[in-house]
Amino acid sequence: MASDGDIRVLLALDLLLSLAFSAVALWGLSFFGLVQNTTTNLALATLVVATLTYLLVLR
């Protein structure tokens, strides 16, 4: 019998990796002057990436 793991661990890893990806993407976009690198933009990007990951992969 295979274990799927604890959903809390999966969600925490999803948020952590989404934060890292969003930070790198936001840094790259701000390097080219397309967006500002702010905490609000980072939080919004992290939320969008984490939600998309949850809907497309974890469900």
PyMOL Python script that loads the backbone (N, CA, C, O; Angstrom):
from pymol import cmd

cmd.read_pdbstr("""\
ATOM      1  N   MET A   1       0.845  -1.168   0.000  1.00  0.00           N
ATOM      2  CA  MET A   1       0.000   0.000   0.000  1.00  0.00           C
ATOM      3  C   MET A   1       0.894   1.235   0.000  1.00  0.00           C
ATOM      4  O   MET A   1       1.695   1.437   0.913  1.00  0.00           O
ATOM      5  N   ALA A   2       0.749   2.047  -1.023  1.00  0.00           N
ATOM      6  CA  ALA A   2       1.576   3.250  -1.154  1.00  0.00           C
ATOM      7  C   ALA A   2       0.943   4.397  -0.386  1.00  0.00           C
ATOM      8  O   ALA A   2      -0.279   4.531  -0.315  1.00  0.00           O
ATOM      9  N   SER A   3       1.805   5.213   0.183  1.00  0.00           N
ATOM     10  CA  SER A   3       1.336   6.368   0.942  1.00  0.00           C
ATOM     11  C   SER A   3       1.474   7.620   0.095  1.00  0.00           C
ATOM     12  O   SER A   3       2.508   7.832  -0.539  1.00  0.00           O
ATOM     13  N   ASP A   4       0.440   8.452   0.078  1.00  0.00           N
ATOM     14  CA  ASP A   4       0.478   9.708  -0.666  1.00  0.00           C
ATOM     15  C   ASP A   4       1.224  10.789   0.101  1.00  0.00           C
ATOM     16  O   ASP A   4       1.607  11.797  -0.493  1.00  0.00           O
ATOM     17  N   GLY A   5       1.437  10.617   1.369  1.00  0.00           N
ATOM     18  CA  GLY A   5       2.113  11.621   2.178  1.00  0.00           C
ATOM     19  C   GLY A   5       1.119  12.557   2.839  1.00  0.00           C
ATOM     20  O   GLY A   5      -0.079  12.542   2.555  1.00  0.00           O
ATOM     21  N   ASP A   6       1.651  13.356   3.713  1.00  0.00           N
ATOM     22  CA  ASP A   6       0.835  14.306   4.453  1.00  0.00           C
ATOM     23  C   ASP A   6       0.585  15.539   3.592  1.00  0.00           C
ATOM     24  O   ASP A   6       1.530  16.134   3.076  1.00  0.00           O
ATOM     25  N   ILE A   7      -0.658  15.920   3.436  1.00  0.00           N
ATOM     26  CA  ILE A   7      -1.021  17.051   2.574  1.00  0.00           C
ATOM     27  C   ILE A   7      -0.409  18.352   3.089  1.00  0.00           C
ATOM     28  O   ILE A   7      -0.114  19.246   2.296  1.00  0.00           O
ATOM     29  N   ARG A   8      -0.215  18.474   4.401  1.00  0.00           N
ATOM     30  CA  ARG A   8       0.381  19.694   4.949  1.00  0.00           C
ATOM     31  C   ARG A   8       1.816  19.871   4.495  1.00  0.00           C
ATOM     32  O   ARG A   8       2.264  20.989   4.239  1.00  0.00           O
ATOM     33  N   VAL A   9       2.533  18.766   4.397  1.00  0.00           N
ATOM     34  CA  VAL A   9       3.919  18.822   3.917  1.00  0.00           C
ATOM     35  C   VAL A   9       3.926  19.201   2.439  1.00  0.00           C
ATOM     36  O   VAL A   9       4.745  20.012   2.008  1.00  0.00           O
ATOM     37  N   LEU A  10       3.023  18.621   1.670  1.00  0.00           N
ATOM     38  CA  LEU A  10       2.942  18.957   0.247  1.00  0.00           C
ATOM     39  C   LEU A  10       2.595  20.424   0.036  1.00  0.00           C
ATOM     40  O   LEU A  10       3.171  21.076  -0.835  1.00  0.00           O
ATOM     41  N   LEU A  11       1.674  20.942   0.811  1.00  0.00           N
ATOM     42  CA  LEU A  11       1.297  22.348   0.680  1.00  0.00           C
ATOM     43  C   LEU A  11       2.414  23.282   1.119  1.00  0.00           C
ATOM     44  O   LEU A  11       2.628  24.328   0.505  1.00  0.00           O
ATOM     45  N   ALA A  12       3.126  22.913   2.175  1.00  0.00           N
ATOM     46  CA  ALA A  12       4.248  23.736   2.633  1.00  0.00           C
ATOM     47  C   ALA A  12       5.359  23.760   1.587  1.00  0.00           C
ATOM     48  O   ALA A  12       5.931  24.815   1.313  1.00  0.00           O
ATOM     49  N   LEU A  13       5.665  22.604   1.003  1.00  0.00           N
ATOM     50  CA  LEU A  13       6.671  22.558  -0.055  1.00  0.00           C
ATOM     51  C   LEU A  13       6.220  23.330  -1.284  1.00  0.00           C
ATOM     52  O   LEU A  13       7.025  23.995  -1.935  1.00  0.00           O
ATOM     53  N   ASP A  14       4.936  23.242  -1.600  1.00  0.00           N
ATOM     54  CA  ASP A  14       4.381  23.997  -2.723  1.00  0.00           C
ATOM     55  C   ASP A  14       4.570  25.493  -2.505  1.00  0.00           C
ATOM     56  O   ASP A  14       5.006  26.202  -3.412  1.00  0.00           O
ATOM     57  N   LEU A  15       4.247  25.972  -1.317  1.00  0.00           N
ATOM     58  CA  LEU A  15       4.408  27.401  -1.027  1.00  0.00           C
ATOM     59  C   LEU A  15       5.874  27.826  -1.043  1.00  0.00           C
ATOM     60  O   LEU A  15       6.211  28.889  -1.564  1.00  0.00           O
ATOM     61  N   LEU A  16       6.733  27.004  -0.479  1.00  0.00           N
ATOM     62  CA  LEU A  16       8.158  27.332  -0.422  1.00  0.00           C
ATOM     63  C   LEU A  16       8.776  27.377  -1.817  1.00  0.00           C
ATOM     64  O   LEU A  16       9.509  28.311  -2.142  1.00  0.00           O
ATOM     65  N   LEU A  17       8.487  26.379  -2.634  1.00  0.00           N
ATOM     66  CA  LEU A  17       9.038  26.358  -3.985  1.00  0.00           C
ATOM     67  C   LEU A  17       8.404  27.426  -4.874  1.00  0.00           C
ATOM     68  O   LEU A  17       9.070  27.974  -5.752  1.00  0.00           O
ATOM     69  N   SER A  18       7.129  27.723  -4.656  1.00  0.00           N
ATOM     70  CA  SER A  18       6.477  28.799  -5.397  1.00  0.00           C
ATOM     71  C   SER A  18       7.085  30.149  -5.037  1.00  0.00           C
ATOM     72  O   SER A  18       7.247  31.013  -5.898  1.00  0.00           O
ATOM     73  N   LEU A  19       7.419  30.325  -3.768  1.00  0.00           N
ATOM     74  CA  LEU A  19       8.077  31.553  -3.330  1.00  0.00           C
ATOM     75  C   LEU A  19       9.435  31.708  -3.999  1.00  0.00           C
ATOM     76  O   LEU A  19       9.774  32.787  -4.485  1.00  0.00           O
ATOM     77  N   ALA A  20      10.210  30.633  -4.025  1.00  0.00           N
ATOM     78  CA  ALA A  20      11.536  30.683  -4.645  1.00  0.00           C
ATOM     79  C   ALA A  20      11.427  30.970  -6.141  1.00  0.00           C
ATOM     80  O   ALA A  20      12.167  31.803  -6.665  1.00  0.00           O
ATOM     81  N   PHE A  21      10.523  30.300  -6.823  1.00  0.00           N
ATOM     82  CA  PHE A  21      10.351  30.525  -8.257  1.00  0.00           C
ATOM     83  C   PHE A  21       9.879  31.949  -8.528  1.00  0.00           C
ATOM     84  O   PHE A  21      10.373  32.602  -9.447  1.00  0.00           O
ATOM     85  N   SER A  22       8.935  32.430  -7.742  1.00  0.00           N
ATOM     86  CA  SER A  22       8.414  33.780  -7.932  1.00  0.00           C
ATOM     87  C   SER A  22       9.482  34.831  -7.673  1.00  0.00           C
ATOM     88  O   SER A  22       9.542  35.843  -8.372  1.00  0.00           O
ATOM     89  N   ALA A  23      10.321  34.600  -6.679  1.00  0.00           N
ATOM     90  CA  ALA A  23      11.390  35.550  -6.373  1.00  0.00           C
ATOM     91  C   ALA A  23      12.374  35.653  -7.529  1.00  0.00           C
ATOM     92  O   ALA A  23      12.796  36.752  -7.889  1.00  0.00           O
ATOM     93  N   VAL A  24      12.742  34.521  -8.112  1.00  0.00           N
ATOM     94  CA  VAL A  24      13.670  34.528  -9.245  1.00  0.00           C
ATOM     95  C   VAL A  24      13.023  35.173 -10.467  1.00  0.00           C
ATOM     96  O   VAL A  24      13.653  35.979 -11.152  1.00  0.00           O
ATOM     97  N   ALA A  25      11.774  34.822 -10.739  1.00  0.00           N
ATOM     98  CA  ALA A  25      11.078  35.397 -11.890  1.00  0.00           C
ATOM     99  C   ALA A  25      10.890  36.902 -11.720  1.00  0.00           C
ATOM    100  O   ALA A  25      11.067  37.664 -12.670  1.00  0.00           O
ATOM    101  N   LEU A  26      10.535  37.324 -10.521  1.00  0.00           N
ATOM    102  CA  LEU A  26      10.341  38.747 -10.253  1.00  0.00           C
ATOM    103  C   LEU A  26      11.661  39.506 -10.349  1.00  0.00           C
ATOM    104  O   LEU A  26      11.695  40.624 -10.862  1.00  0.00           O
ATOM    105  N   TRP A  27      12.740  38.912  -9.865  1.00  0.00           N
ATOM    106  CA  TRP A  27      14.054  39.540  -9.989  1.00  0.00           C
ATOM    107  C   TRP A  27      14.429  39.715 -11.461  1.00  0.00           C
ATOM    108  O   TRP A  27      14.938  40.765 -11.853  1.00  0.00           O
ATOM    109  N   GLY A  28      14.180  38.700 -12.265  1.00  0.00           N
ATOM    110  CA  GLY A  28      14.487  38.782 -13.691  1.00  0.00           C
ATOM    111  C   GLY A  28      13.660  39.844 -14.389  1.00  0.00           C
ATOM    112  O   GLY A  28      14.180  40.592 -15.217  1.00  0.00           O
ATOM    113  N   LEU A  29      12.389  39.917 -14.067  1.00  0.00           N
ATOM    114  CA  LEU A  29      11.531  40.933 -14.677  1.00  0.00           C
ATOM    115  C   LEU A  29      11.909  42.335 -14.229  1.00  0.00           C
ATOM    116  O   LEU A  29      11.850  43.279 -15.018  1.00  0.00           O
ATOM    117  N   SER A  30      12.298  42.476 -12.968  1.00  0.00           N
ATOM    118  CA  SER A  30      12.697  43.802 -12.490  1.00  0.00           C
ATOM    119  C   SER A  30      14.067  44.195 -13.050  1.00  0.00           C
ATOM    120  O   SER A  30      14.348  45.383 -13.203  1.00  0.00           O
ATOM    121  N   PHE A  31      14.917  43.219 -13.356  1.00  0.00           N
ATOM    122  CA  PHE A  31      16.216  43.487 -13.969  1.00  0.00           C
ATOM    123  C   PHE A  31      16.038  44.158 -15.328  1.00  0.00           C
ATOM    124  O   PHE A  31      16.823  45.031 -15.699  1.00  0.00           O
ATOM    125  N   PHE A  32      15.016  43.754 -16.062  1.00  0.00           N
ATOM    126  CA  PHE A  32      14.733  44.340 -17.364  1.00  0.00           C
ATOM    127  C   PHE A  32      13.772  45.523 -17.281  1.00  0.00           C
ATOM    128  O   PHE A  32      13.409  46.098 -18.307  1.00  0.00           O
ATOM    129  N   GLY A  33      13.363  45.887 -16.084  1.00  0.00           N
ATOM    130  CA  GLY A  33      12.510  47.057 -15.889  1.00  0.00           C
ATOM    131  C   GLY A  33      11.051  46.850 -16.227  1.00  0.00           C
ATOM    132  O   GLY A  33      10.334  47.817 -16.483  1.00  0.00           O
ATOM    133  N   LEU A  34      10.599  45.609 -16.233  1.00  0.00           N
ATOM    134  CA  LEU A  34       9.211  45.342 -16.591  1.00  0.00           C
ATOM    135  C   LEU A  34       8.258  45.467 -15.402  1.00  0.00           C
ATOM    136  O   LEU A  34       7.113  45.886 -15.568  1.00  0.00           O
ATOM    137  N   VAL A  35       8.717  45.110 -14.218  1.00  0.00           N
ATOM    138  CA  VAL A  35       7.925  45.234 -12.984  1.00  0.00           C
ATOM    139  C   VAL A  35       8.839  45.681 -11.853  1.00  0.00           C
ATOM    140  O   VAL A  35      10.063  45.598 -11.955  1.00  0.00           O
ATOM    141  N   GLN A  36       8.228  46.155 -10.776  1.00  0.00           N
ATOM    142  CA  GLN A  36       9.002  46.517  -9.600  1.00  0.00           C
ATOM    143  C   GLN A  36       9.100  45.308  -8.664  1.00  0.00           C
ATOM    144  O   GLN A  36       8.158  44.527  -8.534  1.00  0.00           O
ATOM    145  N   ASN A  37      10.238  45.177  -8.029  1.00  0.00           N
ATOM    146  CA  ASN A  37      10.463  44.079  -7.101  1.00  0.00           C
ATOM    147  C   ASN A  37      10.011  44.519  -5.706  1.00  0.00           C
ATOM    148  O   ASN A  37      10.802  45.033  -4.916  1.00  0.00           O
ATOM    149  N   THR A  38       8.720  44.307  -5.421  1.00  0.00           N
ATOM    150  CA  THR A  38       8.154  44.698  -4.130  1.00  0.00           C
ATOM    151  C   THR A  38       7.625  43.462  -3.403  1.00  0.00           C
ATOM    152  O   THR A  38       7.440  42.400  -3.998  1.00  0.00           O
ATOM    153  N   THR A  39       7.394  43.626  -2.135  1.00  0.00           N
ATOM    154  CA  THR A  39       6.858  42.524  -1.335  1.00  0.00           C
ATOM    155  C   THR A  39       5.452  42.149  -1.789  1.00  0.00           C
ATOM    156  O   THR A  39       5.091  40.972  -1.794  1.00  0.00           O
ATOM    157  N   THR A  40       4.673  43.130  -2.164  1.00  0.00           N
ATOM    158  CA  THR A  40       3.312  42.865  -2.628  1.00  0.00           C
ATOM    159  C   THR A  40       3.333  42.049  -3.915  1.00  0.00           C
ATOM    160  O   THR A  40       2.576  41.089  -4.058  1.00  0.00           O
ATOM    161  N   ASN A  41       4.197  42.430  -4.848  1.00  0.00           N
ATOM    162  CA  ASN A  41       4.300  41.671  -6.094  1.00  0.00           C
ATOM    163  C   ASN A  41       4.797  40.254  -5.842  1.00  0.00           C
ATOM    164  O   ASN A  41       4.344  39.311  -6.491  1.00  0.00           O
ATOM    165  N   LEU A  42       5.715  40.102  -4.914  1.00  0.00           N
ATOM    166  CA  LEU A  42       6.222  38.770  -4.581  1.00  0.00           C
ATOM    167  C   LEU A  42       5.123  37.908  -3.963  1.00  0.00           C
ATOM    168  O   LEU A  42       4.984  36.736  -4.311  1.00  0.00           O
ATOM    169  N   ALA A  43       4.353  38.477  -3.059  1.00  0.00           N
ATOM    170  CA  ALA A  43       3.266  37.725  -2.425  1.00  0.00           C
ATOM    171  C   ALA A  43       2.198  37.338  -3.450  1.00  0.00           C
ATOM    172  O   ALA A  43       1.696  36.214  -3.430  1.00  0.00           O
ATOM    173  N   LEU A  44       1.855  38.254  -4.332  1.00  0.00           N
ATOM    174  CA  LEU A  44       0.845  37.976  -5.350  1.00  0.00           C
ATOM    175  C   LEU A  44       1.336  36.911  -6.327  1.00  0.00           C
ATOM    176  O   LEU A  44       0.582  36.001  -6.672  1.00  0.00           O
ATOM    177  N   ALA A  45       2.578  37.007  -6.773  1.00  0.00           N
ATOM    178  CA  ALA A  45       3.138  36.019  -7.693  1.00  0.00           C
ATOM    179  C   ALA A  45       3.213  34.647  -7.028  1.00  0.00           C
ATOM    180  O   ALA A  45       2.919  33.632  -7.659  1.00  0.00           O
ATOM    181  N   THR A  46       3.604  34.617  -5.761  1.00  0.00           N
ATOM    182  CA  THR A  46       3.674  33.351  -5.031  1.00  0.00           C
ATOM    183  C   THR A  46       2.293  32.720  -4.913  1.00  0.00           C
ATOM    184  O   THR A  46       2.143  31.512  -5.098  1.00  0.00           O
ATOM    185  N   LEU A  47       1.300  33.519  -4.611  1.00  0.00           N
ATOM    186  CA  LEU A  47      -0.070  33.014  -4.497  1.00  0.00           C
ATOM    187  C   LEU A  47      -0.570  32.454  -5.821  1.00  0.00           C
ATOM    188  O   LEU A  47      -1.209  31.402  -5.850  1.00  0.00           O
ATOM    189  N   VAL A  48      -0.282  33.153  -6.917  1.00  0.00           N
ATOM    190  CA  VAL A  48      -0.727  32.694  -8.235  1.00  0.00           C
ATOM    191  C   VAL A  48      -0.036  31.383  -8.603  1.00  0.00           C
ATOM    192  O   VAL A  48      -0.694  30.442  -9.047  1.00  0.00           O
ATOM    193  N   VAL A  49       1.275  31.312  -8.425  1.00  0.00           N
ATOM    194  CA  VAL A  49       2.014  30.094  -8.777  1.00  0.00           C
ATOM    195  C   VAL A  49       1.581  28.926  -7.893  1.00  0.00           C
ATOM    196  O   VAL A  49       1.390  27.815  -8.388  1.00  0.00           O
ATOM    197  N   ALA A  50       1.428  29.164  -6.602  1.00  0.00           N
ATOM    198  CA  ALA A  50       1.020  28.092  -5.690  1.00  0.00           C
ATOM    199  C   ALA A  50      -0.385  27.592  -6.022  1.00  0.00           C
ATOM    200  O   ALA A  50      -0.639  26.388  -5.980  1.00  0.00           O
ATOM    201  N   THR A  51      -1.283  28.490  -6.346  1.00  0.00           N
ATOM    202  CA  THR A  51      -2.651  28.102  -6.705  1.00  0.00           C
ATOM    203  C   THR A  51      -2.667  27.295  -7.993  1.00  0.00           C
ATOM    204  O   THR A  51      -3.334  26.264  -8.078  1.00  0.00           O
ATOM    205  N   LEU A  52      -1.934  27.762  -8.992  1.00  0.00           N
ATOM    206  CA  LEU A  52      -1.870  27.024 -10.250  1.00  0.00           C
ATOM    207  C   LEU A  52      -1.260  25.639 -10.043  1.00  0.00           C
ATOM    208  O   LEU A  52      -1.741  24.657 -10.609  1.00  0.00           O
ATOM    209  N   THR A  53      -0.221  25.559  -9.246  1.00  0.00           N
ATOM    210  CA  THR A  53       0.403  24.267  -8.962  1.00  0.00           C
ATOM    211  C   THR A  53      -0.576  23.343  -8.260  1.00  0.00           C
ATOM    212  O   THR A  53      -0.675  22.165  -8.605  1.00  0.00           O
ATOM    213  N   TYR A  54      -1.294  23.863  -7.282  1.00  0.00           N
ATOM    214  CA  TYR A  54      -2.262  23.048  -6.558  1.00  0.00           C
ATOM    215  C   TYR A  54      -3.356  22.524  -7.491  1.00  0.00           C
ATOM    216  O   TYR A  54      -3.703  21.343  -7.455  1.00  0.00           O
ATOM    217  N   LEU A  55      -3.890  23.413  -8.324  1.00  0.00           N
ATOM    218  CA  LEU A  55      -4.972  23.011  -9.199  1.00  0.00           C
ATOM    219  C   LEU A  55      -4.533  22.040 -10.292  1.00  0.00           C
ATOM    220  O   LEU A  55      -5.276  21.125 -10.646  1.00  0.00           O
ATOM    221  N   LEU A  56      -3.333  22.236 -10.824  1.00  0.00           N
ATOM    222  CA  LEU A  56      -2.886  21.405 -11.936  1.00  0.00           C
ATOM    223  C   LEU A  56      -2.197  20.117 -11.519  1.00  0.00           C
ATOM    224  O   LEU A  56      -2.248  19.126 -12.248  1.00  0.00           O
ATOM    225  N   VAL A  57      -1.551  20.114 -10.353  1.00  0.00           N
ATOM    226  CA  VAL A  57      -0.754  18.942  -9.990  1.00  0.00           C
ATOM    227  C   VAL A  57      -1.340  18.183  -8.806  1.00  0.00           C
ATOM    228  O   VAL A  57      -1.492  16.963  -8.876  1.00  0.00           O
ATOM    229  N   LEU A  58      -1.664  18.864  -7.742  1.00  0.00           N
ATOM    230  CA  LEU A  58      -2.052  18.179  -6.512  1.00  0.00           C
ATOM    231  C   LEU A  58      -3.483  17.676  -6.514  1.00  0.00           C
ATOM    232  O   LEU A  58      -3.805  16.766  -5.749  1.00  0.00           O
ATOM    233  N   ARG A  59      -4.334  18.221  -7.325  1.00  0.00           N
ATOM    234  CA  ARG A  59      -5.723  17.761  -7.339  1.00  0.00           C
ATOM    235  C   ARG A  59      -5.882  16.564  -8.202  1.00  0.00           C
ATOM    236  O   ARG A  59      -6.988  16.039  -8.332  1.00  0.00           O
TER     237      ARG A  59
END
""", "prot")
cmd.dss("prot")
cmd.show_as("cartoon", "prot")
cmd.util.cbc("prot")
cmd.orient("prot")
